[in-house]
Amino acid sequence: MASIRLSVPSKAASGDVIELKALIQYPMESGYRRGSRGEAIARDIITKFECTYDGEVIFKASFGPGVAANPFLSFHTVATKTGTITFKWTHQHGEVWSDSAEIIVT
């Protein structure tokens, strides 16, 4: 149900500051809206995000009902070693989506 897009440089020099971007396409619902007949639309959101670089957490965030659909995140880290950068989103009911990218550091 969710679709993930990542932007991670494939190569970097040791010590370079790199920008990481992550988008998950998910139709968030705050739980505050009403349907066309006045019925409450149930809350349906992603509540947590975590990014790890070679197993070490480098960025994490918590989301609430005010977060927009298809949340986009952009942040920076320092390239230290060749490894895997993993992005993980957690739904309010515990469902998890993740994707990863490799970076080569010279």
C-alpha positions as CSV (number, residue, x, y, z in Angstrom):
1,M,0.0,0.0,0.0
2,A,2.9,2.4,0.6
3,S,5.5,3.3,-2.1
4,I,9.0,4.5,-1.2
5,R,11.4,6.8,-3.1
6,L,14.9,7.5,-1.8
7,S,17.7,9.8,-2.9
8,V,21.1,8.7,-1.6
9,P,24.4,9.4,-3.3
10,S,26.0,6.2,-4.5
11,K,29.6,7.6,-3.8
12,A,31.1,10.1,-1.5
13,A,34.5,11.1,-0.1
14,S,35.2,10.4,3.6
15,G,34.1,13.4,5.6
16,D,31.7,14.8,3.0
17,V,28.4,16.0,4.2
18,I,25.7,14.2,2.2
19,E,22.0,14.9,1.8
20,L,19.5,12.1,2.2
21,K,15.9,12.3,1.0
22,A,13.1,10.0,1.6
23,L,9.4,10.0,0.5
24,I,6.8,7.5,1.4
25,Q,3.5,7.7,-0.5
26,Y,0.8,6.9,2.0
27,P,-2.7,8.5,2.2
28,M,-2.5,9.8,5.8
29,E,-5.8,10.4,7.6
30,S,-5.8,12.6,10.7
31,G,-8.9,11.2,12.3
32,Y,-10.4,14.7,12.6
33,R,-12.2,14.8,9.2
34,R,-15.8,13.7,8.5
35,G,-17.1,11.9,5.4
36,S,-19.8,13.2,3.1
37,R,-22.5,11.8,5.4
38,G,-21.0,13.2,8.6
39,E,-19.3,9.9,9.7
40,A,-15.9,10.1,11.3
41,I,-13.0,9.0,9.1
42,A,-10.7,6.8,11.2
43,R,-7.2,8.0,12.0
44,D,-4.6,6.2,9.7
45,I,-1.1,7.6,10.0
46,I,2.6,6.6,10.0
47,T,3.8,7.5,13.5
48,K,7.6,6.9,13.4
49,F,10.6,7.2,11.0
50,E,14.1,6.0,11.6
51,C,17.2,6.1,9.4
52,T,20.3,4.0,10.1
53,Y,23.8,4.2,8.6
54,D,25.6,0.9,8.8
55,G,23.4,0.0,11.8
56,E,23.7,3.3,13.7
57,V,20.7,5.6,14.0
58,I,21.5,8.9,12.4
59,F,18.0,10.4,12.2
60,K,14.6,9.7,13.7
61,A,11.2,11.4,13.9
62,S,7.8,11.0,15.4
63,F,4.7,12.0,13.4
64,G,1.3,13.0,14.8
65,P,-2.1,13.5,13.2
66,G,-1.0,16.9,11.7
67,V,1.5,15.3,9.3
68,A,0.6,15.5,5.6
69,A,0.0,12.6,3.3
70,N,3.1,11.4,1.5
71,P,5.6,12.7,4.1
72,F,8.9,13.9,2.6
73,L,12.1,14.1,4.7
74,S,15.4,15.6,3.8
75,F,18.4,15.6,6.2
76,H,22.2,15.5,6.2
77,T,24.9,13.2,7.6
78,V,28.6,12.8,7.2
79,A,29.9,10.0,5.0
80,T,32.2,8.0,7.2
81,K,32.4,4.5,5.7
82,T,31.1,2.3,2.9
83,G,27.8,0.8,4.1
84,T,24.1,0.5,4.0
85,I,21.7,3.4,4.8
86,T,18.3,2.0,5.8
87,F,15.0,4.0,6.0
88,K,12.1,2.6,8.1
89,W,8.6,3.9,8.6
90,T,6.2,2.5,11.3
91,H,2.4,2.7,11.0
92,Q,0.2,3.4,14.1
93,H,-0.8,-0.3,14.1
94,G,2.7,-1.6,13.9
95,E,3.1,-2.3,10.1
96,V,6.6,-1.4,9.0
97,W,7.9,-0.4,5.6
98,S,11.6,-0.1,4.8
99,D,14.1,0.4,2.0
100,S,17.8,0.8,1.9
101,A,20.6,2.1,-0.3
102,E,24.4,1.4,-0.5
103,I,26.9,4.2,-0.3
104,I,30.6,3.8,-1.3
105,V,32.9,6.0,0.7
106,T,36.5,6.6,-0.6
